[in-house]
């Protein structure tokens, strides 16, 4: 029932207050949602979903269900009457009632619903598939209850999040303040041990999300998606015990070379590096994260974009009281270069 401001701006009578409303110019969670005590709301939903069914052949229809504040429901006479009439405990059970009414309609049309993990609150619709985005907890609970689950936790699979803690090298289109780097995405286990063995079959897939509130240009969507989408694919198809991050990086190097040839924009990962400290010296070995790309480096704090030397073999540097300051950039066959990355050892 939430995220409905565009609809309420046209049909304010479907809200708890009657409006008036305007379409928000900025994204965010809004307190005005569909009125669960108003029968016109369910007729409206049936009309909209009937058209959706005619347009799309999919077995599944995603109802959302997330981020629906109950503030207006708590003071709405119609909503409170609905709670009493249906013998519901609270507004969370009212949302469950809302979801289940819509599910019954869609089931009658041969469709199944998917909802974000908030629809677990107040009781789950009988045949609902859960998309677990607020971590794994919702997915674990739903699977153990026998419901199908799609794992999409923010801290692994929200690809509009930053890819590095070095914010200076991250695009302004990145969302929020969290970091989800390639290794973090790859580390996710979609079948956690908290899901009992006989229920793990209910985890039917994984999903990554690139929300478009700030990521609006196609090249930015590509940049935020790759190479993390490649990690998502391997997670989906390869059992946890057969996955190895170092091996994955070796294979991804060829995939990224192909994407570069296809003119797909992606974040160029840091080089595979090894720094060996021995007898007061640092021996630095690098391997490009993209097949066929070159690495240019400096050791004096200057920019490798301007002053870089081509890396061809391990570099030995004396350790000073400041350690080392080794900077490098990766230049793709297409000519595009990465941000400046640093290797620092005290």
N, C-alpha and C positions, 0 to 999 in steps of 0.2 A: 503493500500500500504506500510505500515511501517513494521518493524521487519522482513525484508526480506534478511538479509545479507547472510544467508546460500544459498538461491537461487541465489543471485547476484554473489556470489563467483564462481558459476558454469555457470551462464548465465549473464555475465557482460553487455551484449548488451541490457538487459532489464532495465538498469539504465539510468539516465540522462547523465552520464559522460563517460560510457563505461569501467570503472574500470581501472586497475584490483582490485579485492577485495579478502580478505581472511575471513574465518569464525572467528568471534570474539571469543576470549578466555574468555571474561568477559561479563556479561549481561549489558544492558543499552540501551538507546535510541540512534540510529545512524541516521546521517543526510542523508544517501543514501537510497532512497526508490524506488519503481517501478516508471518508467516514464509514466505519464498519457497521454503523447502525442504520445506514440509509440504503433502502432496497434499490434505489435508482443507481447506486454504485455498482451493484452486481449485474444489473441489466446493461450498464455501460461496458463493464468488463466482458460480458458475454458477446456484445456486439463487436468489440475490438478483436477479441480472440477468434471469433467466427471468421473475420476477415483474414487474420493471421493464418488460420488453418487453411483457408482457400489459397493463400499465397505460397505457403511453405509446406513441403511434403514430410518434413522431419517427424520422427516419432516423438521427439522431445520438444517441450516449450519451456523456456526459462522464465520464471515468474519474478525473479529478483528476491524480494523479501528482506533485503538488508537495510540497515540504517533507517528504520522507521520509528522515529521518536513517538512516545505515547502521551506526550503532554496534552495535546488537544483531546485525545480520547478520554483522559482522566476527568475532564470537565464537560464533556459533550453529553447532553441528556440522551440523545439517540444511542450513543455507544454504551452508556451506562445501563440503559434499558435493555440493550441487546445482551449484555453480560448477565443481567438478572433473568431474562427470558430463557437463555440457553444454559443457565446454571453454571456459568464460568467463574473461575476463581479470581482472575485479574485481567489486565490488559494484554499480558503475554498470551494467555489462553484465548483472548479475543482475536489476536493475530492468527493463532493456530486455527480457530474457527473460520476466519476469513480465508486462509490458504486452503483449508479442506473443502470449503464450498466451491472454490475455483477449480480445485483438483477434480472434484466429482463431475463438474461440467466438462472438463477436458478429457477425463477418462471416458465419458459417454460418447466422445467424438473419436475415440481410439488413440488418444494422446497421453503422454506421461509428462510429469512436471519435474523440473530441476529448480532448486532454490539455493541461495547462499545459506551458510550454516545458522543464521539467525532463526530460520524456520523450525529449528529444533526446540526453540524456547516455547514453552507452553504446550508442548505435545506435537509430535511429528505427523504430517499427513501420511496416510497409509502406504502409498506407493511412490513417495517422493525420493528423488535422487538428490543427495547433498553435495554442494560444492564448498569444500572446506577452505576458507580464505583466512580466517583469524587464527592461524597456526594449524596444528594437527588435531587439536582437542575435539572439534566438532566432527571431523571425519572419523576419528576413532570411536566416538560415541555412536554415530550413525551406523557404522559398519557392524559394531557389536550388537546393535538392535536389528540387524538384518537388512539395512537399507544400502543401496548402491551409493558409492562415494567417488567423487573426483577430487583429488588432492590439488589444491592451488594456494598453499600458504604464502602469505606476504613475504616472510623473511627468507624465502627461497625462490619464489616464482613471480614476484612482481617486478617485471623487467623495465618498468618506468622508474625504478629506484636507481641510485648511483651505482656505478660499476667499480668505483675506487674510492678510497678515503681521501685521495688527493683531489679536493674539490676544484682546484684551479684548472685541472685538466678534464673536468666533467662538463657536459653541456648544460646550459641554463634550462633546457627542457626537462631535465631530470626532476622527478617528483619527490616531494617530502624531503626527509633528511637521512634516510636509511641507506646503507650500503649492502648490495647483494652482488658480490663479485662472482666470477665464473666458477671458482672452486667451491664457493658456498652453494651455488645452484647445483653443481654436480654431486655434492655430498648428500643430497636429500634421499632418504629411504622412504618410498611411498607405502611400504608395508611394515609399519612399526610393530614392535613386539607386543604393544598394548592392545593390538587387535588380535583376538584369539585365532588360532590356526584355522579353525573351520569357518571363520568369518572373513578371512583375508581375500576370498574370492569376490567380495563385494567392493573392493577397490578396483574400479573399472578403468581408471586412467588418471593422468595428471594434466594440469593446464597451467600455462603461463599467461599473465595478463600484462598488457601495455595500455594503461589508461591514457586517454587522449586529452585530458584537461590542459596539460602543458605540452605534451608531445604531439605536435600537430602536423609537422612536415613529414613527407614520406621518408626523406633521408634520415630524419631523426628517429622515426619508428624503426627503420633498419638498424641504425646505430645502437639503439637500445636493445634490439632483439638479438643481434648476433655479436659474439658467438654463443651467448647463453642459451638460445633456442636449440643449438646443437647438443648442449648438455641435457636439456629437457628431453630431446628425442632419445638419447641413449638411456636415460633413466626409465623412459616408458617401455623400452624394448629389451633392456639388458638386466638380468637379475643382479641384485646388490652384490652377491659374492663374486661375480665375474667382472665387476667394474674396477677400474684402476685409473686414477686421475692422471698420472704421468703418461700412461699409455694413451689415454684419451687426448692429451695435449699433442702428442706426437702425430696422431691421426688427424686432429683438427687442423694442423698446419697445412695439410694438403687441401682440406675443405675450404679454408680461408683463402688460399691461393685461387681456387676456383671462383669463389664469390667475388674476389677482386677482379678477375677476368670478366665476370658477368656485370661488373660495375655496381655491385651491391655495397652500400656503405656499412661498415661494421667497426666496432671498437677493436683496435689492434692490441691484442694482449701483450703483456710484458714478456720479454724473452725468458726462456728456460735458463736459469742461471745457477752457477755454483761458485762460491767464494771459499777458497781454501787458505787458511792462515797458517803460515809456517815460517819459523825463524825470522819473525819481524816483517814478513812480507805477505801480501795478499795476492793469490793467483786467481784470476777471474776468468771463468769460462762462460760463454753465452751461446745459445742456440736460438735462432729466430723462431718466433711463434707462427710465422707464415712462410710456407715453402717458397723459395726463390727470392725472398726479401733480403735486403742488406741491412746491416747494423752499423751505425756511425756513433762514435763515442768520444768523450773528452775526459780528462782526469784532473783538470785544474779549475773546475767550477764554471767554465764557459759553456755556451750553448752548442750542443752537437749539431743543431740545425745549421749553424754558421761555421763552426770550427771543427766539426767532427772528423775523425779518422776512420777509415773502413776497418771494421773488426774482421780479422782473418784467422787469428789464432789466439790462445789464451794470453792474457796481459798480466804481467807481474808488476806490482806496485809496492814501494816501501810504505810501511805503516808509520804515520806520524802521530803526534799527540791528538790530532783530530780524526785519526783513522784514515779512511779513504773517502773521496768524493768522486764517484764514477757515474757519469751521466751518459745516456744513450738514447737514440731514437731509431725506430725501425722504418725503413723505406720500402714500400711495396713495389712490385714490378710496374704497377700503374703510375707510380710516382708519388702517390699519397703517402704521407709520413705519420707516424704515431706522435703522441705527446712525448715530452721528455721524461724519461724514467730515471730513477736514481738507485744506485747500489751504495749503501753507506754502512760501514762497519767500524766500530770503535776499537 
